[in-house]
Amino acid sequence: MLLTFAAALVLSACGGGGGGEDRVAELQESGTVNIGFANEPPYAYENSETGELEGAAIDIATAVFEEMGVENVEGHLTDWGELIPGVQAGQYDVITAAMAIQPDRCENALFAEPEMQYGEGLVVAADNPHDLHSYADIAENPDVTAALMEGTTQFEFLESEGVDQEQFMSVADIPGQLSAVQSGNADVAAATGPTLRAAYESLGSDAVEIVEDFEQPDIEGIPSFGAAAFNLEDEELRDAYNEALATLQEDGTIDEILDNSEGFTAEENRVETGTMTAAELCEGGNEG
């Protein structure tokens, strides 16, 4: 399996979503699938030292497409908020970033079955000066500013716990969240647990810390179930992806990928086949 990386934004000619043709045969014939991803360790990212694509979501998608007979993966980096618009526009064949399946997202993209699940997390200044251990703690202190990555579900999650929108600081990426806390421009960064832990360990700064005793909120959407997503017209391709994914879940390949991916374990992050489906999640079936 060959993985290549195309920097910068992708031209519309790169992919080929939609149109009703036999997309599976088309990809098998070309031998290459174009994947859109956001630079978010540990899900999908470019290794700054090697230039290679890495991350659990990338590894899962690579294995699934190899099972489908598509040997080469070409990754295209874009901002998180441009992933769904990009696959809508046919810039990518698929997007993979362990994106949480949410009803509003299902209106604009065709999600595969869940491939992993994950909870939330917080990063705060060293010694946790505001004593933050939950989203509810942020709501109880209106002076706290929370740095959130634009386009993510954390905005909705924090609002559902009573956090005022005026407490939000929107930033472009995860490093920007931690930088905001490190500089004192924000008091806390909220994101998925694996994301924050990977970013924190990469930062290597004593100025911030992970909230180890974070209390997972009991709200709809948590835990999140992440999946690949396709153009709304690519149902045949999505179905073929699901079939290959199920095979790899059943034979242990997905468990092995999770166990070998930074920030994940099969025990904590696997999704048992059929226990929570994309259709249920698109209908708002995740009660938390």
Backbone torsions as a table, in degrees:
resi	resn	phi	psi	omega
1	MET	NA	125.6	179.6
2	LEU	-103.4	126.7	176.2
3	LEU	-112.4	125.1	176.5
4	THR	-124.5	160.9	-174.6
5	PHE	-126.0	128.8	176.4
6	ALA	-110.8	112.7	-177.7
7	ALA	-74.7	164.9	177.0
8	ALA	72.5	179.6	-178.2
9	LEU	-74.0	154.1	-171.8
10	VAL	-96.5	137.9	174.4
11	LEU	-76.3	154.3	-174.1
12	SER	-63.1	-17.4	-178.7
13	ALA	-77.1	-10.8	-173.9
14	CYS	-66.8	-39.9	-175.6
15	GLY	-104.6	-156.9	179.0
16	GLY	-167.1	36.6	-175.6
17	GLY	-64.0	145.5	173.1
18	GLY	82.0	-178.9	173.6
19	GLY	103.7	-17.9	173.4
20	GLY	84.5	-2.9	179.2
21	GLU	-75.1	175.0	179.4
22	ASP	-74.7	88.5	-173.1
23	ARG	-68.4	-34.1	-179.8
24	VAL	-64.1	-49.3	179.4
25	ALA	-62.7	-36.8	179.3
26	GLU	-61.4	-45.5	179.9
27	LEU	-69.6	-38.2	178.4
28	GLN	-63.7	-38.1	179.9
29	GLU	-69.1	-42.0	-179.8
30	SER	-74.5	-28.9	179.8
31	GLY	78.9	3.9	-175.8
32	THR	-135.9	136.9	173.7
33	VAL	-116.6	135.2	178.0
34	ASN	-94.9	118.8	-176.5
35	ILE	-113.6	126.8	172.6
36	GLY	-89.6	136.8	179.5
37	PHE	-146.9	153.8	173.4
38	ALA	-100.8	149.6	-176.0
39	ASN	-77.9	81.1	-176.3
40	GLU	-132.4	90.2	172.5
41	PRO	-63.1	145.2	5.2
42	PRO	-99.3	18.1	-176.0
43	TYR	-81.5	-56.4	-178.6
44	ALA	-155.8	124.8	-176.4
45	TYR	-164.3	163.5	174.2
46	GLU	-94.2	125.7	174.8
47	ASN	-67.2	117.7	-174.1
48	SER	-65.3	-22.5	-178.5
49	GLU	-89.2	-39.8	-175.7
50	THR	-101.4	-18.9	-175.9
51	GLY	76.6	6.0	-177.5
52	GLU	-89.4	154.3	174.6
53	LEU	-77.1	134.0	179.6
54	GLU	-140.8	172.3	177.1
55	GLY	117.0	153.9	-176.3
56	ALA	-61.0	-43.1	-178.1
57	ALA	-65.9	-40.7	177.1
58	ILE	-63.0	-44.9	-178.3
59	ASP	-64.7	-37.9	178.1
60	ILE	-66.5	-48.2	-179.8
61	ALA	-61.2	-40.4	178.5
62	THR	-60.3	-45.9	-180.0
63	ALA	-65.4	-39.7	-179.2
64	VAL	-65.7	-46.9	-179.3
65	PHE	-67.6	-32.1	174.7
66	GLU	-64.1	-40.1	175.4
67	GLU	-61.5	-31.1	179.2
68	MET	-82.4	-6.0	179.1
69	GLY	93.3	16.9	177.4
70	VAL	-109.8	111.7	-166.8
71	GLU	-86.0	-26.5	-171.8
72	ASN	-115.2	136.4	177.0
73	VAL	-114.6	126.4	173.5
74	GLU	-113.7	116.8	-176.9
75	GLY	-94.2	142.0	-179.5
76	HIS	-126.8	115.5	-177.3
77	LEU	-79.5	133.0	174.7
78	THR	-148.5	172.4	175.8
79	ASP	-70.8	152.4	-179.3
80	TRP	-53.2	-45.2	-176.7
81	GLY	-68.0	-10.5	-179.9
82	GLU	-101.1	0.3	-177.8
83	LEU	-64.5	-55.3	-178.9
84	ILE	-66.0	-46.1	175.0
85	PRO	-56.4	-35.4	-179.5
86	GLY	-67.4	-43.5	179.1
87	VAL	-72.5	-30.0	174.0
88	GLN	-61.5	-40.8	-175.4
89	ALA	-82.4	-1.4	-179.9
90	GLY	80.6	16.7	178.1
91	GLN	-73.4	-25.4	179.9
92	TYR	-133.7	154.5	172.5
93	ASP	-76.7	-30.9	-176.9
94	VAL	-157.5	153.4	171.0
95	ILE	-116.4	139.9	-179.6
96	THR	-140.7	116.9	179.0
97	ALA	-154.1	23.6	-172.8
98	ALA	53.8	37.5	-178.6
99	MET	-62.2	129.6	179.8
100	ALA	-65.8	133.8	178.4
101	ILE	-77.2	115.4	-178.6
102	GLN	-130.5	146.1	-177.2
103	PRO	-52.8	-42.2	-178.6
104	ASP	-67.2	-34.1	177.7
105	ARG	-70.8	-32.1	-179.4
106	CYS	-66.7	-18.2	176.9
107	GLU	-72.4	-19.1	-172.6
108	ASN	-123.2	-3.5	178.9
109	ALA	-151.2	154.0	-178.4
110	LEU	-101.8	108.0	-174.2
111	PHE	-85.6	141.1	168.9
112	ALA	-76.0	177.1	176.7
113	GLU	-68.0	153.8	-178.7
114	PRO	-59.4	140.1	178.5
115	GLU	-114.5	-12.7	176.5
116	MET	-161.2	161.3	173.2
117	GLN	-129.7	154.6	-177.0
118	TYR	-159.9	156.1	178.9
119	GLY	-103.2	-163.1	-175.2
120	GLU	-104.5	173.5	177.9
121	GLY	-162.0	166.8	179.0
122	LEU	-132.6	144.1	166.1
123	VAL	-120.0	133.3	-177.5
124	VAL	-130.4	172.6	173.9
125	ALA	-64.4	156.1	-178.8
126	ALA	-52.4	137.4	-179.8
127	ASP	72.0	7.3	173.1
128	ASN	47.8	64.5	-172.5
129	PRO	-60.2	-25.9	179.9
130	HIS	-97.0	5.2	176.4
131	ASP	54.5	54.2	-177.0
132	LEU	-97.9	122.2	-179.5
133	HIS	-131.3	2.5	-178.6
134	SER	-162.0	167.2	173.8
135	TYR	-66.0	-32.8	178.3
136	ALA	-62.9	-34.5	177.9
137	ASP	-63.2	-35.8	177.5
138	ILE	-65.5	-41.7	-180.0
139	ALA	-63.1	-33.1	-176.6
140	GLU	-77.1	-10.8	179.7
141	ASN	-124.8	94.1	-176.1
142	PRO	-65.2	-11.5	178.3
143	ASP	-83.1	-8.7	-179.0
144	VAL	-81.8	132.4	175.3
145	THR	-106.5	129.5	-177.9
146	ALA	-108.5	122.1	176.1
147	ALA	-85.7	122.8	-177.7
148	LEU	-127.0	146.3	177.5
149	MET	-80.0	130.1	-175.1
150	GLU	-58.6	140.0	177.5
151	GLY	84.8	3.1	-176.5
152	THR	-97.2	166.0	-177.3
153	THR	-74.5	-11.2	-177.2
154	GLN	-61.9	-30.2	176.4
155	PHE	-57.7	-48.4	-179.3
156	GLU	-67.5	-41.9	-178.6
157	PHE	-61.3	-46.8	-178.3
158	LEU	-67.2	-39.2	177.4
159	GLU	-61.6	-40.0	-179.0
160	SER	-66.4	-20.8	176.7
161	GLU	-93.8	5.7	174.4
162	GLY	96.7	7.9	178.9
163	VAL	-75.6	131.3	-179.3
164	ASP	-74.8	141.8	179.5
165	GLN	-58.7	-27.7	180.0
166	GLU	-67.5	-13.8	178.0
167	GLN	-86.2	-5.6	-175.7
168	PHE	-85.7	139.4	167.3
169	MET	-120.5	118.0	-178.1
170	SER	-91.3	128.3	178.4
171	VAL	-128.6	166.0	-171.1
172	ALA	-78.6	-29.4	-173.6
173	ASP	-154.0	176.2	-178.1
174	ILE	-64.5	-45.5	176.3
175	PRO	-56.2	-34.9	177.5
176	GLY	-65.4	-34.3	176.7
177	GLN	-63.2	-50.1	-178.4
178	LEU	-67.1	-35.5	177.4
179	SER	-62.8	-37.7	179.4
180	ALA	-64.4	-39.4	177.7
181	VAL	-70.9	-42.7	-178.5
182	GLN	-61.4	-37.1	-178.2
183	SER	-83.9	-12.3	-177.8
184	GLY	89.3	3.4	177.4
185	ASN	-74.4	-21.4	174.3
186	ALA	-135.4	158.2	-178.7
187	ASP	-96.9	-22.2	-175.2
188	VAL	-155.1	148.0	172.0
189	ALA	-116.2	131.9	-180.0
190	ALA	-119.3	133.0	178.7
191	ALA	-164.9	-173.1	175.9
192	THR	-68.2	149.5	-176.1
193	GLY	-56.7	-51.0	179.9
194	PRO	-60.4	-37.3	179.1
195	THR	-61.7	-50.6	-177.0
196	LEU	-64.9	-40.2	-178.3
197	ARG	-65.5	-42.1	179.1
198	ALA	-63.9	-42.4	-179.7
199	ALA	-67.1	-40.7	179.4
200	TYR	-62.8	-45.5	-179.1
201	GLU	-66.8	-34.2	177.9
202	SER	-70.1	-35.2	-178.5
203	LEU	-66.2	-42.0	178.0
204	GLY	61.8	39.0	-177.4
205	SER	-112.3	139.4	175.3
206	ASP	-83.2	-2.3	-177.0
207	ALA	-79.6	-15.8	-179.6
208	VAL	-132.7	165.6	178.6
209	GLU	-151.4	154.6	173.2
210	ILE	-77.9	139.4	172.9
211	VAL	-82.5	99.2	-173.0
212	GLU	-70.1	-28.9	-178.4
213	ASP	-102.6	33.8	179.7
214	PHE	-58.8	135.3	179.6
215	GLU	-94.7	113.7	-179.7
216	GLN	-63.6	129.1	-179.9
217	PRO	-70.1	142.5	179.6
218	ASP	-93.7	74.0	-177.2
219	ILE	-135.7	162.7	177.9
220	GLU	-60.3	134.3	178.4
221	GLY	102.4	-6.5	179.1
222	ILE	-125.4	126.8	1.8
223	PRO	-69.1	157.5	176.0
224	SER	-84.9	148.6	177.1
225	PHE	-116.7	114.6	-174.6
226	GLY	-94.5	148.2	-177.8
227	ALA	-156.3	163.8	169.3
228	ALA	-75.4	159.2	-179.1
229	ALA	-140.6	150.0	-172.9
230	PHE	-127.7	168.7	170.9
231	ASN	-58.9	143.5	-177.0
232	LEU	-57.8	-24.2	-178.7
233	GLU	-89.3	-4.7	-174.8
234	ASP	-97.2	49.4	-178.1
235	GLU	-63.8	-39.7	179.8
236	GLU	-61.8	-43.4	179.1
237	LEU	-65.4	-42.7	178.2
238	ARG	-60.7	-43.3	-178.9
239	ASP	-64.4	-39.5	177.8
240	ALA	-65.8	-38.5	176.7
241	TYR	-62.1	-44.8	179.1
242	ASN	-59.6	-41.9	-179.3
243	GLU	-62.8	-44.7	179.5
244	ALA	-68.1	-39.0	178.2
245	LEU	-60.7	-44.7	-179.9
246	ALA	-60.7	-39.5	177.5
247	THR	-59.8	-43.9	-177.6
248	LEU	-75.0	-27.3	173.6
249	GLN	-69.3	-40.1	-176.7
250	GLU	-73.4	-32.6	-177.1
251	ASP	-91.2	2.9	174.9
252	GLY	92.3	-2.1	-178.2
253	THR	-63.5	-42.7	-179.1
254	ILE	-65.8	-40.8	175.8
255	ASP	-58.1	-42.8	-179.3
256	GLU	-64.2	-40.9	178.1
257	ILE	-62.6	-45.6	-179.8
258	LEU	-62.7	-42.7	-179.3
259	ASP	-65.6	-26.4	-178.4
260	ASN	-98.7	7.6	-178.9
261	SER	-106.1	135.0	180.0
262	GLU	-57.3	130.1	175.5
263	GLY	88.4	-0.8	-176.4
264	PHE	-127.0	156.2	164.8
265	THR	-140.9	149.6	177.8
266	ALA	-61.2	-38.1	-177.4
267	GLU	-60.8	-41.3	-176.4
268	GLU	-88.1	-30.1	-166.7
269	ASN	-115.9	-5.4	-179.8
270	ARG	-69.9	155.8	171.6
271	VAL	-117.9	117.0	177.6
272	GLU	-66.2	133.1	-175.9
273	THR	-53.8	124.6	175.5
274	GLY	85.7	-5.7	-177.5
275	THR	-74.2	-32.5	174.5
276	MET	-144.6	115.1	-174.0
277	THR	-97.3	160.3	177.0
278	ALA	-61.2	-38.6	179.9
279	ALA	-61.5	-42.8	178.6
280	GLU	-64.5	-42.7	-179.1
281	LEU	-67.5	-36.7	178.2
282	CYS	-66.7	-23.7	177.3
283	GLU	-91.9	6.0	179.5
284	GLY	82.8	28.9	-173.9
285	GLY	-79.9	-4.0	-179.9
286	ASN	-89.0	105.5	-176.6
287	GLU	-87.7	2.1	177.8
288	GLY	84.2	NA	NA
